[in-house]
Amino acid sequence: MKRFKLLITFLPIVVTAQNTLPFGGGEGEPQYSMIVNTTSGNATAFPTNQIDSVVFTEDTAESLPAPVKIQMKRSIVFLGHSIWRNDNYLVTYRSSGSFVTPFSGVFRGRGYQTLLQEVFDFPSVASPGPDGGYSGYSLGGTSATDSKSIAVVAQQTDNGWPSVPNAIWTIDFITNDFKRNVPLGTFADYKNATGPATFYGAVRQLYDKIKELSGSDVIIVFSNALKRNNSDYTSTSKNTVGCSLADYELALLTCAAANTDWYFVDQNRLSGITDENLPAVTADGLHLNNLGYTMAVQPWINVLRNLADK
């Protein structure tokens, strides 16, 4: 006897069975049937010995409305390092130094920009840099002309940075200042605008450029660095100029405290990413996988939510 697969949708069809006996009914055995009742009142009986399997599908179910995004008054410029650049980019799991990843393969990142734009509706969005971010760039430089310093890039006329009045700018770089052994300097370098050869001086040079592009009413949303264990530079180690990640964080907070338009994202402490779970949330002890992104973006969402009406 020919048997077939019955495809049954949840809506608008309702399925009931006439009995609780298993499908069957071989030759000479009692025939049991399944009744398919439609919302129009029609009913069809299917002998169960002709049904090989039943597959339920929600193809005709009513679709849920799209989440309502938070409307932002200001445009945003995403300025960040490779972890930002990896949004919608192919990322490969790799071991690095003492870090060994339990995973392998390649995935496409759903990063900060994508996730934030699923929550917020900005008038306009920009992501300067090669492929939407500055992979390997630090905020400060190892010299006044260091081409891998964002403060140096800020002064280049062909950097592609947008001039957007009253915009929000993100700043997320200090994990690379730590890795590239950028000298810290002192707060005097910030106050006196001594240039990008120290971290403090670079913060001032970048801030001055951003104000030039977006005006004195600009808002800066800056962050510390996530936990890391990559290339033997860890969350707690010191680099060759004697600085830890916490030293660069304190310097950035000190500069921010001198202004009224800076907002701090504590992704290091509030994301839930720890030294212990780095193998599960990163591709290489530094760059996030998609689970890591969903965690790391939460503190950014919390801060930006408070800026919706500003």
SERO-4910 file (N, C-alpha, C, O; in steps of 0.05 Angstrom, whole numbers):
BEGIN
 pado doro    nc1    nc2    nc3   cac1   cac2   cac3    cc1    cc2    cc3    oc1    oc2    oc3
  Met    A     17    -24      0      0      0      0     17     25      0     38     26     14
  Lys    A     10     44    -16     26     69    -18     23     85      8      0     90     17
  Arg    A     45     94     19     45    111     43     55    138     35     71    141     16
  Phe    A     47    159     50     56    186     43     61    202     69     52    194     90
  Lys    A     74    224     65     80    242     87     58    264     87     54    277     67
  Leu    A     46    269    110     25    289    112     37    315    124     48    314    146
  Leu    A     35    337    110     45    362    119     22    378    131      3    384    116
  Ile    A     24    385    156      2    398    169     12    425    181     32    425    195
  Thr    A     -2    446    175      5    472    186    -10    478    211    -32    469    215
  Phe    A      2    494    229    -11    501    254    -35    519    249    -56    515    261
  Leu    A    -32    539    233    -53    558    228    -57    560    198    -37    562    183
  Pro    A    -82    561    187   -107    561    203   -119    533    206   -143    531    208
  Ile    A   -103    512    206   -113    485    207   -109    473    235    -88    478    247
  Val    A   -129    459    244   -127    446    270   -129    416    266   -146    406    250
  Val    A   -111    401    279   -110    372    275   -120    358    300   -112    365    322
  Thr    A   -138    339    297   -146    323    319   -146    294    311   -148    287    287
  Ala    A   -142    276    330   -142    247    324   -167    234    337   -176    242    358
  Gln    A   -177    214    323   -201    201    333   -195    181    355   -213    173    370
  Asn    A   -170    173    358   -164    154    378   -135    157    387   -120    173    375
  Thr    A   -127    143    408   -100    145    418    -82    122    409    -59    120    419
  Leu    A    -93    105    392    -77     82    384    -55     92    364    -59    112    350
  Pro    A    -33     78    363    -11     87    344    -20     84    315    -38     69    309
  Phe    A     -6     99    298    -11     96    269     -7     66    262     10     53    273
  Gly    A    -23     57    244    -20     29    236    -44     20    221    -54     34    203
  Gly    A    -53     -3    227    -76    -14    212    -67    -28    188    -73    -20    165
  Gly    A    -52    -50    192    -44    -66    170    -67    -80    157    -90    -77    166
  Glu    A    -62    -95    137    -83   -109    122    -98   -128    142    -85   -144    155
  Gly    A   -125   -126    143   -140   -142    161   -143   -130    189   -158   -141    205
  Glu    A   -128   -108    195   -130    -96    221   -150    -73    220   -156    -63    198
  Pro    A   -160    -64    243   -178    -41    244   -165    -16    232   -141    -12    235
  Gln    A   -181      0    218   -170     24    206   -176     48    225   -198     53    233
  Tyr    A   -155     62    232   -158     86    248   -152    110    230   -136    108    211
  Ser    A   -164    131    236   -161    155    218   -154    180    234   -161    182    258
  Met    A   -141    199    220   -135    225    231   -153    245    217   -154    246    193
  Ile    A   -166    262    233   -184    282    221   -170    309    221   -159    318    241
  Val    A   -170    321    197   -159    348    194   -182    367    191   -196    367    171
  Asn    A   -186    384    212   -208    403    212   -198    431    203   -178    440    214
  Thr    A   -210    443    184   -203    470    176   -220    490    188   -242    484    198
  Thr    A   -211    515    188   -227    537    200   -253    542    185   -271    555    196
  Ser    A   -255    533    160   -280    537    145   -301    516    151   -323    517    141
  Gly    A   -294    497    169   -313    477    177   -311    451    162   -324    431    169
  Asn    A   -294    449    141   -291    424    126   -273    406    142   -256    414    158
  Ala    A   -276    380    137   -260    360    151   -253    338    131   -269    330    115
  Thr    A   -228    328    134   -219    306    117   -208    284    135   -192    290    153
  Ala    A   -216    259    130   -205    237    146   -183    223    130   -187    216    107
  Phe    A   -160    220    142   -137    206    130   -133    180    144   -127    180    168
  Pro    A   -136    157    131   -130    131    144   -101    131    153    -83    136    138
  Thr    A    -97    125    178    -70    127    189    -50    107    178    -26    111    180
  Asn    A    -60     84    167    -41     65    155    -30     75    129    -13     62    117
  Gln    A    -40     98    119    -30    110     94    -11    133    100      0    145     82
  Ile    A     -7    139    126      9    162    133     36    152    144     37    138    164
  Asp    A     58    159    131     84    151    140     94    168    163    106    158    182
  Ser    A     88    194    162     97    213    183     81    238    181     69    244    160
  Val    A     80    253    202     66    279    202     87    300    208    102    298    228
  Val    A     88    321    192    107    343    195     91    368    201     74    376    185
  Phe    A     96    381    223     83    406    230    100    429    221    125    429    224
  Thr    A     88    450    210    103    473    201     88    498    209     64    498    211
  Glu    A    103    520    213     92    545    220     92    565    196     91    589    200
  Asp    A     94    554    172     97    571    149     74    591    146     77    613    137
  Thr    A     50    583    155     27    600    151     19    615    177     -1    628    178
  Ala    A     36    612    198     31    627    222     34    657    218     49    666    201
  Glu    A     19    671    234     21    700    232     49    709    240     59    701    261
  Ser    A     61    726    224     88    736    230     87    757    253     68    772    254
  Leu    A    107    756    270    108    775    291    117    802    281    133    803    262
  Pro    A    107    824    292    116    850    283    146    855    290    156    845    309
  Ala    A    159    870    272    187    876    277    190    893    303    172    909    308
  Pro    A    211    888    318    215    904    343    216    934    336    228    942    316
  Val    A    205    950    353    205    979    349    233    989    358    241    985    381
  Lys    A    247   1002    340    273   1012    347    271   1038    362    251   1053    360
  Ile    A    292   1043    378    294   1069    393    303   1090    373    324   1088    361
  Gln    A    287   1111    371    294   1133    352    315   1151    365    311   1162    387
  Met    A    338   1154    351    359   1172    361    358   1199    347    353   1200    323
  Lys    A    363   1220    361    363   1246    349    389   1252    334    390   1268    316
  Arg    A    410   1239    343    437   1244    332    446   1222    314    439   1198    318
  Ser    A    462   1229    294    476   1209    277    499   1197    293    506   1208    314
  Ile    A    510   1175    283    532   1163    298    555   1156    279    551   1149    255
  Val    A    579   1159    289    604   1151    274    617   1129    291    626   1135    313
  Phe    A    619   1105    281    631   1083    295    661   1083    289    670   1078    267
  Leu    A    677   1089    309    706   1090    306    718   1069    325    716   1071    349
  Gly    A    729   1048    313    739   1026    329    760   1009    314    765   1013    291
  His    A    771    990    329    793    973    319    782    949    305    760    949    295
  Ser    A    798    927    303    791    904    287    766    890    297    751    878    282
  Ile    A    760    892    323    736    879    334    711    892    322    691    879    318
  Trp    A    713    918    317    691    932    303    692    926    273    671    922    260
  Arg    A    715    924    262    718    919    233    706    891    226    697    887    204
  Asn    A    707    872    245    698    845    239    668    842    236    658    820    231
  Asp    A    653    864    239    624    863    234    619    856    205    629    869    187
  Asn    A    602    834    201    596    825    174    621    817    158    623    820    134
  Tyr    A    641    807    172    667    800    161    673    771    168    665    762    190
  Leu    A    686    756    151    693    728    157    716    727    178    737    739    174
  Val    A    711    713    199    731    711    221    738    682    225    720    664    224
  Thr    A    763    676    229    773    648    232    782    643    261    796    659    273
  Tyr    A    774    620    271    783    612    298    813    605    296    821    590    279
  Arg    A    828    616    315    857    611    315    867    610    344    857    624    362
  Ser    A    887    593    349    902    594    374    923    616    371    932    622    350
  Ser    A    930    628    394    948    650    394    965    651    419    954    655    441
  Gly    A    991    647    417   1008    647    440    999    625    459    997    602    451
  Ser    A    994    632    484    986    613    504    956    606    502    946    588    516
  Phe    A    942    621    485    913    616    482    908    594    462    918    595    440
  Val    A    891    575    469    883    553    451    853    553    449    839    549    469
  Thr    A    843    557    425    814    557    421    804    528    418    817    512    405
  Pro    A    781    522    430    770    495    427    754    491    401    745    470    395
  Phe    A    752    513    385    736    512    361    753    514    336    777    521    338
  Ser    A    742    509    313    756    512    288    736    522    267    712    521    272
  Gly    A    746    532    245    728    540    223    726    570    221    741    585    234
  Val    A    707    579    204    704    607    198    675    614    202    657    598    197
  Phe    A    670    638    212    642    648    216    641    677    207    662    690    204
  Arg    A    617    686    201    613    714    194    604    730    218    583    723    230
  Gly    A    619    750    225    613    765    249    588    781    248    583    795    228
  Arg    A    572    780    269    549    798    273    558    816    295    552    811    319
  Gly    A    571    839    288    585    855    307    570    878    318    546    880    316
  Tyr    A    585    896    330    574    919    344    555    936    326    533    942    334
  Gln    A    564    943    302    548    960    285    521    947    278    500    960    281
  Thr    A    522    922    270    497    908    263    479    907    287    455    913    285
  Leu    A    489    898    310    472    894    334    461    920    344    438    921    353
  Leu    A    477    942    344    467    967    353    446    979    335    427    991    345
  Gln    A    449    974    309    428    985    291    403    968    291    382    976    280
  Glu    A    404    944    303    379    929    307    363    940    331    339    934    333
  Val    A    376    956    348    363    968    371    356    997    367    335   1007    376
  Phe    A    374   1012    353    372   1041    350    368   1048    321    379   1036    303
  Asp    A    353   1069    316    350   1081    290    363   1108    289    352   1127    300
  Phe    A    387   1109    277    402   1134    276    395   1149    250    390   1136    229
  Pro    A    395   1176    250    391   1190    225    411   1183    203    404   1181    179
  Ser    A    436   1178    211    456   1168    192    478   1154    208    482   1158    232
  Val    A    492   1136    193    512   1119    206    537   1119    189    535   1117    164
  Ala    A    561   1121    201    586   1120    187    605   1102    202    605   1101    227
  Ser    A    621   1086    187    642   1069    199    668   1073    184    674   1058    166
  Pro    A    683   1094    191    708   1100    176    728   1077    180    727   1061    199
  Gly    A    747   1076    161    768   1057    162    766   1035    142    744   1031    130
  Pro    A    787   1021    136    787    999    117    767    978    126    769    966    148
  Asp    A    747    972    110    726    952    116    711    959    141    701    941    155
  Gly    A    708    984    148    691    992    170    705    993    197    691    994    218
  Gly    A    731    993    198    745    995    223    775    995    219    785    991    196
  Tyr    A    790   1000    240    819   1003    238    833    980    252    841    982    275
  Ser    A    837    958    237    849    934    248    879    940    254    894    948    237
  Gly    A    886    935    279    914    938    287    922    966    295    945    970    303
  Tyr    A    904    985    293    911   1013    300    907   1018    330    888   1007    342
  Ser    A    925   1034    341    922   1043    368    913   1072    368    914   1085    347
  Leu    A    904   1082    390    896   1110    392    921   1128    391    923   1146    375
  Gly    A    940   1121    408    966   1135    409    986   1123    390    981   1103    377
  Gly    A   1009   1135    389   1030   1126    371   1056   1121    385   1061   1131    407
  Thr    A   1073   1105    372   1100   1101    383   1119   1124    374   1142   1125    383
  Ser    A   1109   1141    357   1123   1165    349   1103   1186    340   1079   1180    338
  Ala    A   1112   1210    334   1094   1231    326   1082   1227    298   1062   1239    291
  Thr    A   1094   1209    283   1085   1204    255   1076   1175    251   1075   1166    228
  Asp    A   1071   1161    273   1064   1133    271   1038   1129    254   1017   1139    262
  Ser    A   1041   1116    232   1018   1113    213    996   1094    224    974   1093    213
  Lys    A   1002   1080    246    983   1062    258    969   1075    282    956   1061    298
  Ser    A    972   1101    285    959   1116    306    934   1129    295    935   1143    275
  Ile    A    911   1125    309    886   1138    300    889   1169    303    877   1183    288
  Ala    A    904   1178    323    908   1207    326    923   1218    302    918   1241    294
  Val    A    941   1203    290    955   1211    266    936   1211    242    935   1229    226
  Val    A    921   1189    240    901   1186    218    881   1209    219    872   1219    198
  Ala    A    874   1218    243    855   1240    246    863   1265    231    847   1281    223
  Gln    A    889   1269    229    900   1294    216    902   1291    186    908   1311    172
  Gln    A    898   1267    175    900   1263    146    875   1273    132    853   1267    139
  Thr    A    879   1289    111    857   1301     97    841   1281     81    818   1286     74
  Asp    A    853   1259     74    839   1239     58    830   1214     74    828   1192     63
  Asn    A    825   1218    100    818   1195    117    789   1186    114    782   1165    124
  Gly    A    773   1201    101    745   1194     96    727   1198    120    704   1188    120
  Trp    A    736   1211    141    720   1216    164    698   1236    157    704   1257    145
  Pro    A    673   1231    165    651   1249    158    650   1273    176    657   1273    199
  Ser    A    639   1295    164    634   1319    179    604   1319    185    588   1326    167
  Val    A    596   1310    209    568   1308    216    563   1324    242    572   1317    263
  Pro    A    547   1346    239    543   1363    263    529   1348    286    511   1332    282
  Asn    A    539   1352    310    527   1342    334    525   1312    335    506   1301    347
  Ala    A    543   1298    323    541   1269    322    551   1256    348    563   1269    365
  Ile    A    545   1230    350    557   1213    371    580   1199    358    577   1188    336
  Trp    A    603   1198    371    627   1184    361    634   1162    382    635   1168    405
  Thr    A    639   1138    373    650   1117    390    680   1117    389    692   1124    368
  Ile    A    693   1111    411    722   1108    412    728   1082    426    723   1079    450
  Asp    A    740   1063    413    748   1037    425    774   1028    412    774   1016    391
  Phe    A    796   1033    426    823   1027    415    843   1016    435    863   1005    427
  Ile    A    839   1019    461    861   1017    479    874    990    481    896    987    490
  Thr    A    859    969    473    873    942    473    897    942    454    916    928    459
  Asn    A    896    959    433    919    961    415    940    980    425    964    976    419
  Asp    A    933   1000    440    953   1017    453    970   1000    472    994   1002    474
  Phe    A    956    982    486    970    963    504    988    944    488   1011    941    495
  Lys    A    977    932    466    992    913    451   1015    926    436   1036    913    433
  Arg    A   1012    951    427   1033    964    411   1053    980    429   1070    994    419
  Asn    A   1049    977    455   1068    989    474   1071   1019    471   1093   1031    471
  Val    A   1047   1032    469   1047   1062    466   1053   1075    493   1041   1068    513
  Pro    A   1073   1093    494   1079   1106    520   1054   1121    531   1039   1133    516
  Leu    A   1051   1120    557   1027   1131    569   1028   1162    570   1008   1175    564
  Gly    A   1051   1173    578   1053   1201    583   1038   1209    609   1034   1193    626
  Thr    A   1031   1235    611   1017   1245    634    993   1262    626    990   1268    602
  Phe    A    977   1270    645    954   1287    639    963   1314    627    948   1327    613
  Ala    A    987   1322    634    998   1347    622   1000   1345    592    996   1365    578
  Asp    A   1005   1321    581   1005   1318    552    978   1323    540    976   1333    517
  Tyr    A    957   1315    555    930   1321    545    924   1351    547    915   1363    527
  Lys    A    930   1363    569    924   1392    573    939   1409    554    929   1429    544
  Asn    A    964   1402    548    981   1418    531    981   1410    502    996   1421    486
  Ala    A    965   1389    495    963   1380    468    990   1374    455    997   1386    435
  Thr    A   1005   1356    468   1033   1351    459   1034   1332    435   1056   1328    425
  Gly    A   1012   1321    425   1013   1305    402   1011   1275    407   1008   1267    430
  Pro    A   1011   1259    386   1004   1230    388   1026   1212    399   1021   1188    401
  Ala    A   1050   1222    406   1071   1204    414   1067   1194    443   1082   1176    451
  Thr    A   1047   1203    457   1039   1192    482   1009   1186    481    995   1199    465
  Phe    A    999   1169    498    971   1163    498    954   1187    506    934   1193    492
  Tyr    A    962   1201    527    948   1225    535    947   1246    513    926   1257    508
  Gly    A    969   1251    500    970   1270    479    953   1262    455    941   1279    442
  Ala    A    952   1236    449    936   1226    427    907   1230    432    892   1237    414
  Val    A    898   1225    457    870   1229    463    861   1258    457    840   1262    446
  Arg    A    878   1277    465    872   1305    460    871   1311    430    853   1325    421
  Gln    A    890   1300    414    891   1306    386    866   1294    372    855   1307    354
  Leu    A    858   1270    380    834   1258    368    809   1274    376    792   1279    359
  Tyr    A    807   1281    401    783   1296    410    781   1323    395    759   1331    387
  Asp    A    803   1337    392    802   1362    378    793   1359    349    778   1375    339
  Lys    A    801   1337    336    793   1332    309    763   1325    307    749   1335    289
  Ile    A    754   1310    326    725   1302    326    708   1327    330    687   1330    318
  Lys    A    717   1345    348    702   1370    352    702   1387    327    683   1401    321
  Glu    A    724   1386    313    725   1401    287    705   1391    267    693   1406    252
  Leu    A    701   1365    267    683   1352    248    653   1354    256    636   1357    239
  Ser    A    648   1352    282    621   1351    292    612   1373    310    589   1374    319
  Gly    A    630   1392    315    622   1415    332    626   1411    361    631   1388    370
  Ser    A    623   1432    376    627   1431    405    605   1416    420    609   1409    443
  Asp    A    583   1410    406    561   1395    419    563   1365    413    544   1351    418
  Val    A    586   1356    404    591   1328    398    589   1312    424    594   1322    446
  Ile    A    581   1286    421    581   1268    444    601   1245    438    601   1233    416
  Ile    A    619   1240    457    638   1218    455    629   1195    473    624   1198    497
  Val    A    626   1171    461    621   1147    476    646   1129    474    651   1118    453
  Phe    A    660   1127    496    686   1113    496    685   1089    515    667   1087    532
  Ser    A    703   1071    511    703   1046    527    731   1038    536    751   1047    524
  Asn    A    731   1021    556    756   1007    563    759    983    545    743    980    526
  Ala    A    778    966    550    783    943    533    770    918    546    769    916    571
  Leu    A    761    900    529    751    874    539    775    857    550    798    863    544
  Lys    A    769    836    564    790    817    573    804    806    548    792    804    526
  Arg    A    829    798    551    843    788    528    864    768    537    873    768    560
  Asn    A    871    749    519    894    731    522    903    725    494    896    704    483
  Asn    A    919    743    482    926    741    454    955    750    451    962    771    461
  Ser    A    971    735    436    999    742    431   1014    746    458   1033    762    459
  Asp    A   1005    732    479   1017    733    505   1014    760    518   1027    766    538
  Tyr    A    996    777    508    987    801    521    960    795    534    941    790    520
  Thr    A    959    796    561    935    787    575    921    810    590    931    833    590
  Ser    A    899    803    602    884    823    617    899    836    639    893    858    648
  Thr    A    919    822    650    933    831    674    963    836    670    976    846    688
  Ser    A    974    828    647   1003    831    643   1010    860    637    993    877    632
  Lys    A   1035    866    638   1046    892    631   1061    890    605   1073    870    599
  Asn    A   1060    912    589   1073    912    563   1102    922    567   1111    925    589
  Thr    A   1116    927    545   1144    934    547   1150    962    557   1172    969    564
  Val    A   1129    979    559   1132   1005    571   1121   1006    599   1117   1027    610
  Gly    A   1116    982    610   1108    980    638   1078    986    644   1071    992    667
  Cys    A   1061    985    623   1033    991    627   1015    967    624   1021    949    608
  Ser    A    993    967    639    973    946    636    948    958    622    947    983    618
  Leu    A    929    942    615    904    952    604    891    972    623    880    992    614
  Ala    A    893    966    649    880    984    669    893   1012    669    879   1032    674
  Asp    A    919   1014    662    932   1040    661    921   1057    639    917   1081    642
  Tyr    A    916   1045    616    905   1060    593    876   1068    599    867   1089    592
  Glu    A    861   1050    612    834   1056    620    833   1080    639    817   1099    635
  Leu    A    850   1081    659    851   1103    678    858   1129    664    847   1150    670
  Ala    A    877   1128    645    884   1152    630    861   1163    614    856   1187    613
  Leu    A    846   1145    601    823   1153    585    801   1165    602    789   1185    595
  Leu    A    797   1152    626    777   1163    644    785   1190    655    768   1207    659
  Thr    A    811   1194    659    820   1220    669    815   1242    649    807   1264    656
  Cys    A    820   1236    623    815   1255    602    785   1261    600    776   1284    597
  Ala    A    769   1240    602    740   1244    600    729   1261    623    710   1276    619
  Ala    A    740   1258    646    731   1273    669    735   1303    666    723   1319    680
  Ala    A    753   1311    648    758   1339    643    737   1351    625    738   1375    619
  Asn    A    718   1335    615    698   1345    596    670   1336    606    667   1320    624
  Thr    A    650   1348    593    622   1342    602    607   1326    581    584   1319    585
  Asp    A    619   1320    558    605   1307    536    616   1279    529    613   1270    507
  Trp    A    629   1267    549    640   1240    546    623   1220    562    616   1226    585
  Tyr    A    617   1197    551    602   1176    564    618   1150    563    628   1142    542
  Phe    A    620   1137    586    637   1114    590    622   1088    588    601   1084    601
  Val    A    632   1069    571    621   1042    568    640   1023    582    663   1019    573
  Asp    A    632   1012    604    649    993    619    644    965    609    633    948    623
  Gln    A    654    960    584    650    933    573    668    912    586    662    888    585
  Asn    A    689    921    599    708    903    612    694    889    635    698    865    639
  Arg    A    679    903    651    667    892    675    638    884    671    628    866    685
  Leu    A    623    897    653    595    893    652    585    875    629    562    868    627
  Ser    A    603    866    612    595    849    589    591    820    597    577    806    583
  Gly    A    603    812    619    601    784    626    624    768    615    626    744    620
  Ile    A    641    780    599    665    767    587    687    767    608    695    788    618
  Thr    A    697    744    614    718    741    635    742    726    623    741    715    601
  Asp    A    763    726    638    787    711    630    781    682    627    792    668    610
  Glu    A    763    672    644    757    644    644    740    635    620    743    613    610
  Asn    A    722    653    610    705    645    588    715    655    561    700    652    541
  Leu    A    738    666    559    749    675    534    749    653    512    743    659    489
  Pro    A    755    628    519    754    608    497    726    604    485    724    596    462
  Ala    A    706    610    500    678    606    490    668    630    475    649    628    460
  Val    A    679    654    480    667    679    469    685    693    449    677    714    438
  Thr    A    709    683    444    727    696    425    737    675    404    735    651    408
  Ala    A    748    686    382    759    669    361    788    663    367    799    643    356
  Asp    A    802    680    382    831    677    386    841    689    412    864    696    415
  Gly    A    823    692    432    831    704    457    828    734    457    834    747    477
  Leu    A    820    746    434    817    775    431    792    782    415    774    796    425
  His    A    791    772    390    769    780    372    744    763    379    746    738    382
  Leu    A    722    776    381    697    763    390    686    744    370    687    749    346
  Asn    A    674    722    379    656    707    362    627    718    366    624    738    381
  Asn    A    607    707    354    581    719    355    568    717    382    552    735    389
  Leu    A    574    697    398    565    697    425    578    720    440    564    734    456
  Gly    A    604    724    436    617    746    449    606    773    442    603    790    459
  Tyr    A    599    777    417    587    802    408    561    808    423    556    830    431
  Thr    A    544    787    425    518    791    438    522    799    468    504    813    479
  Met    A    544    791    480    550    799    507    562    827    509    554    843    524
  Ala    A    582    831    492    598    856    493    581    880    485    587    902    494
  Val    A    561    877    469    545    900    459    525    910    481    516    933    479
  Gln    A    519    894    501    499    902    521    506    928    536    489    945    538
  Pro    A    531    931    545    537    957    558    536    981    539    529   1003    548
  Trp    A    541    977    514    538    998    494    509   1005    491    502   1029    490
  Ile    A    492    985    490    463    991    487    453   1007    511    438   1026    508
  Asn    A    462    999    535    453   1013    559    460   1043    559    444   1060    567
  Val    A    484   1049    550    493   1077    549    479   1092    527    469   1114    532
  Leu    A    478   1081    503    465   1095    481    435   1099    486    424   1119    477
  Arg    A    422   1081    500    394   1085    507    390   1111    522    369   1125    519
  Asn    A    409   1118    539    407   1143    555    412   1168    538    408   1190    547
  Leu    A    422   1164    513    427   1187    496    406   1192    475    409   1210    458
  Ala    A    384   1177    476    363   1178    455    351   1206    453    345   1215    431
  Asp    A    348   1220    476    335   1246    475    354   1269    476    346   1292    479
  Lys    A    380   1264    474    400   1286    476    405   1298    449    422   1316    447
***
